[in-house]
Amino acid sequence: MPAAFVSSRPGGNRSVSAPSLILLAAITAIGFCALHIVVPVLPLLARSFDVGPAHVQLVLTLYLAGIAGGQLVYGPVSDRFGRRPVLIAGLVMFLAGTLLCGVAWSLAALVVGRVLEAIGACAGIVLGRAIIRDVYEREAAARGLALVMLAMTLAPAISPAVGAYLAEWLGWRAIFALLGVLGAVVLAMTVTRLSETNLSPARLNLVGMIGAYTTLLRSPAFAGFALCSACSSASWFTFCASAPYLLSELMGRPPSTYGLMILLPMACYMLGNAAAARFALRLGSLRLVLCGRAVAFSAAVVMVLWYFSAELGVWMLFVPIALSSIGDGLSQPAAMAAGLSTHPRLAGTASGLMGFLQMTVAAFGTFIVAILPHDTALGMVAVVGGFIALALGFGIFAVHRTPGSRRPVLAGIAPPQTGPAQAGPATAEGS
């Protein structure tokens, strides 16, 4: 791993110390930690503020919307003004939002704080990867991205249990106290140990950005893969939005039940990723997309049949979504790789646009499930199953609209930006 790097861009003849990969992992993971740590306590928040599930669901929905918007903004802004100042500004905003959440006197104040948290945290999600691309050579970059992806996998896996037990032992405000401490440490480390890595800032080209987005969205193959990935993510977040209420209100379970049981689909997602890595070269990206979505659709069928033939229980909730997560682990990296391969010269823009669509559709899914009745699991089953079916349909459409000369080859397997385990973009090359 190099101790310093020299910019290879025009005019970039300065060298700076390479940032710590552990710091970059922390910068990236804190946003996903803040996303998942509050999910188990949504029913507690509803009781605390004496509001219905549809209102408190905004704590999750608008957080997703905030991250979605940041996906399109932080990259171009940091290209113009530098990674360091933009990242510091984002972390300051994250801390301000966390403080507001911790002292929130109403649900409205809590929601505003969560939006600030999301917009601020998105800086770390986007710029952590950008800094690695700025600094490291190919081999070191692969290692760096692997560490960041590991952190982005572990953060959402562990944080629900941490949030659940903190809420049970100390109250839900302790969650934001912990996030505040973590955010302050990351901000201090960023200020003292992170040098600027964008040594040749580029000017903003809004016309070019709009043209690139238009080109991508007019591509049937790209749109299909992007919507396939987005619907897959939406099925997961819809489940996360519903499960705590079903466990608490219908089964009388404490938040810690969700925090522990959610580890099952997380582990299954990683199992799917491992299988994708094992069979990527043998099957290819397009077959992995179809195989993964077929597995997830089979799990949705199991979920529907189980719901109508047995009494609602913890295993009825988590076993089908765990099976679906295996399919997500297979298909999400392949869908990302295939989407980026449709226009290789626009891979950076495509990655940001796919991340935006993932979070936007996920936010829409959590909103839809929030306004449905919560006295049965039917709403969750219908919305989750519907998104899984749509993901299969978009996957089939995208594969059939991919010309043979553009069919992608997976250069590496990585978790997707959203889903049971959040992670960075997959790497793809046009064949």
C-alpha positions, 0 to 999 in steps of 0.5 A: 500500500503506498504511503503517498501518491502523485496525481496523474491528472493534468497539472497534478504534480503534488504528493500527499499521504494516502489516507487510512483505509480504516478511516475510509471504511468508517467514513463510509459505514457510518451512514449505513449504521445510522440507517439500520440502527433505528429500524428495530425501535420504530414501534417504540418511537410511534408510542413515544410520540403517540403517532401512527405507523405511517407517520413514524415511518418517515424516519426511515423513508426520508432517510432513504430519500436523503441518501438518494439525492446525495448520490447525484450531488456529492460526486460532481461537487467534490470533483469541483471543490475537492473531497476533503471540504465536501466530506467535512461539511457532510460529516458536520451536517450528520452531527447536527442532524444526530444532535437534533434527533437526540433532543427531538421534542416531536416527531417532526423534529426527529424527521428533520434531524434524520433528513440532515443525518442522511444528507450528511452521511451520504457524503461518506458513502459517495466520497469514501469510494472516490478517495480510494479511486483517487489514491490507490493503484489497481491492486491496492484499490481492490484491497481498499474497496474490499475493506470498505465493502466489509465495513458496509456489510458489517455495519447494517448486520450489527447495528439493528441489534445494537440499537434494539438493546440500547433502546431496551436498556437506556431508551431510544435517545441513547441510539443517537448519543452513540451515533453522535459519539461515532460521528464526532470521532470520524469527523475529528479523524477526518479533519486531522488525518485526511488530506485532499486527494482531488489534486486537479479539480474539474469544473461543473458541467451541468449540461453534460451531466444531464446529457449523460443521465438522458443517454442512460435512461434512454437505454432499455438495457440500462433502465432494466438492470437499474430497475431490477436492482432498485426493486430488489432493494425496495423488497428488502427495505419494505420488509425492514420497515414492516417487520418491527411492527409485526413483531411488536404489535402482533406478536408482542416481541421486544425490539431485540427479536428483530435485532437478532433475527435480522442476522439470518437474512444478512448471513444468507445475503453473504452466502449469495455473494459467495456463490456469485463469486464462485460461479461468476466466470462459469455462468456470466453476469446475465445468467447470475441476474436471472438465477438470483431473481428466480431464487428470490421469486421462489422465496416470495411464492413460499412467503405467500403460501406460508402466510395463507396456510399457517399462523403468523410467527417469527420464522414465517417472517424471516425464513422466506426473506432469508431465502430471498436474500440468497437470490439478492446476493446472487443477482445484485452485483451482477445487475450492477455490473451489467448496468455499468457495462451498457455504457462503459464510458459513463460508468461513474454516472451510471453508478450514481444513477443506479444508487439514486434509483435504488434509494428512491424506489426503496423510499417509495416502498417503505411509504406504501407499506406504511399506509397499509393496515398493520393489523395483519402481515398481508400488506408486507407480503403483498408489497414485498412479493410485488417488488420481488416479482417486478425485479424478476420482470425487469431482469428478464427484460434487461437481459433480452435487451442486452446486445451480444457485443455488450454483454458484460463480464464480472471483473469482481463481485461486490455487494450492491449499494443497497440491500441486506448488506450495503456496499460499494459498486461492483466492477464491470468491463464491457466484453 
